[in-house]
Amino acid sequence: MGKALYKYLSGFSSLEDYMEAQGLKRQLQTAEGRQAYLRESPLYRKQAGRIGFKVRSYRSGEITGAQFLTGRQHKVMPPSRSGDVVSDGFTQSAKNKIRRAVECSSAFLGKFCTLTFSPRFVRDLQNDIQCGYVVPRPKNDPLESDGTINHKWAKDELKRFLNTCAVKQKRLGRVLNYVWVAELQENGNIHFHILWDQFFPIKWLTKIWGQASNSVDIEKMKNPLHAANYMRKYITKDQTSHIRGNRYNISAGLRATMKPIEKVIAEMTHSQAIGQKGGEILEEMRDTLMAAQSMIEARGGRVIDAGFGFSVPAPRSSKEYTDRKTGEKKRSRGVDPRLGKRIVSMLSTFGEQINAQIAPF
């Protein structure tokens, strides 16, 4: 068990305790479950937790809203584990981060680079290592026992490649912004897709990658939406392959642009929330959002949770496209740029009324 586990949860003595905490986390995902927890939990009362509503505004124009509870119940951590981390696909959180990295970037990530490995080159490299021709020896063997590329060795090569590209841009007074994802080919070998904002000659990229002449491919993106959709294709189709270590990474510059602006619309203490008046206020807040559900969903957003949860994507225009399967002409769903501001303004006005009512009781 890790020290952080004891710090935040007073420690789990077994896996059963952890699963019980996970069950509590699932309970808190519904409005009824949160209300029951507020009324019954002595731990929550002891810690003088608070309940409230907040919205997050992203640089791209995306807006999300959620109900929150403060206290230790959010600090759910799994038991410590040993060995390599292996993932079978991208979690929803990872998909959201990758999408926001592209949408929130101040620079246009207009170049899509694919890096593949040549098994013959890697096999020759391994032979050279065994014969002592390569010094220093790589930290990880290039090939696995089944002849496929070692994932750790591949990540080291990718890191070397990106560092070289970043240094080249730094000498020109620029910063390289990028997001990469890993994927397995049909032959079982790992390869990488990179979306970045700088131009590099493909001959130079092939040289520093050090593989076959056709191991680097570059495509130009038309606009930020095209780039986001192109990357989305790779993070949604690969949901069964086992990849050791990180499945994606986002450069520090892009991570900084992804941070949202948080605004707490209304909040109250536990004792206020379990009172009759507090309960009425919470229901009114949720009813306000539910009343706007049809308007939100008709304009490209969606209501996620009956308690208080909504999402309004970044503004975009509706465009005509051809369905690849049926050949039919269809129109993509647009998102009204005024929708997010309208919802936030409506909820903020109601939140001011709630805050004014809280003080008397």
Secondary structure, 3 states (H helix, E strand, C coil): CCHHHHHHHCCCCCHHHHHHHHHHHHHCCCHHHHHHHHHHCHHHHHCCCEEEEEEEECCCCCEEEEEEECCHHHCCCCCCCCCCCEECCCCHHHHHHHHHHHHCCCCCCCEEEEECCCHHHHHHHHHHHHCCCCCCCCCCCCECCCCCECHHHHHHHHHHHHHHHHHHHHHCCCCCCEEEEEEECCCCCEEEEEEECCCCCHHHHHHHHCCCCCCEEEEECCCHHHHHHHHHHHHHHCCCCCEECCCEEECHHHHHHHCCEEEEEEEEEHHHHCCHHHHHHHHHHHHHHHHCHHHHHHCCCEEEECCCEEEECCCECCCEEECCCCCCEEECCCECCCHHHHHHHHHHHHHHHHHHHHCCC
